[in-house]
Amino acid sequence: MCRNITELRGLEPAANDNEIEAAARQYVRKVSGITHPTARTREAFEKAVREIAHITEHLLEDLPERRQPPKTVPPLRRPEVEARVAAREAGATTTSGAKAAS
C-alpha cells in the first residue's frame, strides 16, 4: 500500500470531506504520476479526484465499524500540518486581497 495514503476508516471523529479529498488526490497523483496538473491535464485529474472521493465516502459508510482506530493520525489532523495549511490559506487570502486592492 502507498505509504502516503492514510487509513480513514475508524477515525474518531469520522473522516471529514477534506481528509477524504486529500486521500483521493494522493491516490490520483500516485496512479497518474502527475503531482502538479497542467492546464492540459487539470480537468481529467480533478474529475478523477472528485469521483474517487465520492466512492471513498460510500465505501466508508458501507464498511462495518473498526474494532481499533488506525495506527497513524491523518496528516490533516497533525498540528504541524494544520499550522502549515492555515499559514498557506492566510497567505493566499493576503495575496488575493492585495491583488483585489490594486
N, C-alpha and C positions, 0 to 999 in steps of 0.2 A: 504494500500500500504506500502511496505517496506520503512522505513524512510531513509535508506542509499542509495537508488537509486534515483538519481536526475533527474528531468524532463529535457529532452534535446530539446524538441520541442519549437521553438520560440526563441531560443538563438540568440543573435547578438554579434559577428558573429556566424554563424551556428555551431552546434556541430562538432568537428573535430574527426578524427579517434581514437585518444587516449581517448577522453571522451566517445565515443560510446563503445569502447573496455572495459573501466573501468566499465561502467554501465552493460555491458553483463557479465563481470567477477563477479560483485557483485550479479547479479541475479543468476548465476550458483552456487556461494557459498551458497546463501540462500536456493535455491531449493535442492541442493545436500547435504548440511550440511558439506561440505568439505571446510575448509578455506585454508589449505596448502596441495595441492595434493601430493601424494606419487608416487613413481615410478609405482606402480600398477594402480593408478587412473589418472595419469597425462594425458595420451593420450585421454581418454574419456572426461576429464574435459576441456582440451584445444580445443578439437573438438567442444564441446558444446559452448564454448566462441566464437569461430570463427563463428559458424552458427548463434548464436543469434545476434552477432554484424552485420553480413551480413543482416539478416532480419530487424534489427533495422534501418539500413541505408535505406532500401527500404521503411519501414514504415514512416520514417521522410520525405523522398522525396514525398511520395504519399499523405500525410495529407495536408489539406489546411493550410494557414498561420494562426498563432495565433493572436488574437487581442491585447493581452498583453503578455509581456515576463513572464517567470516563476518567482515565488516569491523568489526562492533561487538561488544562484550562484553555478554552479557545483564545486565540490572540486578542480578539476584540474585548475580552474581559480582563486582560492583564493591564495593571496600572500604567506601565511604561508605554504600552501601545495606545491606551486611552489618551495619555498625555500627548503623544505624537499626533494622533488623529485630531485632537482638539486644537493643537498648535497649527496644523495644516489648514483646518477649517477657518480658524481665526485669520490666518494669513490670506486665505482665499477671499474672505469677507472684506478684509482691509484692502486688498488689491482690487477687487471688483468695485468697492466703494470709491477708491481713488480714481478708477477709470470713469466711473459714473460722474464724479465731481468735475472732471476735466472738461 
